[in-house]
Amino acid sequence: MFQKTKGWLAIVKLVFLFVLTFLFDVILAYLIEKKIFLFNAVLGDKFTPTDAVQSVNFWGIIFAGFIVYVIWGLVFDFVMKEYENVDKIKSFIRGKQAEIKNAIQKKTDLNTQMEEVRKDITTINGVISELQSKIDGFIFPVKEYLLYHYQYVEGWYQSINAELKFPQNHLDQLHQECEIIAEKHLQVLNLNGMDYQNLVFTKN
């Protein structure tokens, strides 16, 4: 675990860990060797550190225990590295799952927007069709137009009679001219003898 960080401080920590492990193993080996010595000792014998240093069992216990510690440390380091790799894989999978979830949500949002756009297009096409039908099929109110026409002609007659101080034969001539112009106007519009209420003009 100390090898993850680079620099002299990590090396010092690693050396300190090995030294501490070795000292703990020395103390443990000393205590075991002392118990063995006292079990086999005769009355009056004393166990000293020199006896421990000179004992083969003492060094055997130290190195055996130290090697076991190192092996367990390597196993732990291997397990932790594998766990980190598995955790990285899990993190990668979680990230991809989140991306897939976001993509699905984005797809759903886009589908919703597309549906709304389709509805708007349908509505606009309906309005266009309605307007086009109004353009292609203009409804002309014949009866209403003829009523306005005759009212306008009547207004001519009244204006001539009220405003002009001409002899009667001259006024009658003006009335006839007004009548001719009114009839010509109806002929141009093909409204002579028209008895329809409305007339639909279609686009050819």
Rosetta blueprint (number, residue, H / E / L):
1 M L
2 F H
3 Q H
4 K H
5 T L
6 K L
7 G L
8 W H
9 L H
10 A H
11 I H
12 V H
13 K H
14 L H
15 V H
16 F H
17 L H
18 F H
19 V H
20 L H
21 T H
22 F H
23 L H
24 F H
25 D H
26 V H
27 I H
28 L H
29 A H
30 Y H
31 L H
32 I H
33 E H
34 K H
35 K H
36 I H
37 F H
38 L H
39 F H
40 N H
41 A L
42 V L
43 L L
44 G L
45 D L
46 K L
47 F L
48 T L
49 P H
50 T H
51 D H
52 A H
53 V H
54 Q L
55 S L
56 V H
57 N H
58 F H
59 W H
60 G H
61 I H
62 I H
63 F H
64 A H
65 G H
66 F H
67 I H
68 V H
69 Y H
70 V H
71 I H
72 W H
73 G H
74 L H
75 V H
76 F H
77 D H
78 F H
79 V H
80 M H
81 K H
82 E H
83 Y H
84 E H
85 N H
86 V H
87 D H
88 K H
89 I H
90 K H
91 S H
92 F H
93 I H
94 R H
95 G H
96 K H
97 Q H
98 A H
99 E H
100 I H
101 K H
102 N H
103 A H
104 I H
105 Q H
106 K H
107 K H
108 T H
109 D H
110 L H
111 N H
112 T H
113 Q H
114 M H
115 E H
116 E H
117 V H
118 R H
119 K H
120 D H
121 I H
122 T H
123 T H
124 I H
125 N H
126 G H
127 V H
128 I H
129 S H
130 E H
131 L H
132 Q H
133 S H
134 K H
135 I H
136 D H
137 G E
138 F E
139 I E
140 F E
141 P L
142 V H
143 K H
144 E H
145 Y H
146 L H
147 L H
148 Y H
149 H H
150 Y H
151 Q H
152 Y H
153 V H
154 E H
155 G H
156 W H
157 Y H
158 Q H
159 S H
160 I H
161 N H
162 A H
163 E H
164 L L
165 K L
166 F L
167 P L
168 Q H
169 N H
170 H H
171 L H
172 D H
173 Q H
174 L H
175 H H
176 Q H
177 E H
178 C H
179 E H
180 I H
181 I H
182 A H
183 E H
184 K H
185 H H
186 L H
187 Q H
188 V H
189 L L
190 N L
191 L L
192 N L
193 G L
194 M L
195 D L
196 Y L
197 Q L
198 N L
199 L E
200 V E
201 F E
202 T E
203 K L
204 N L
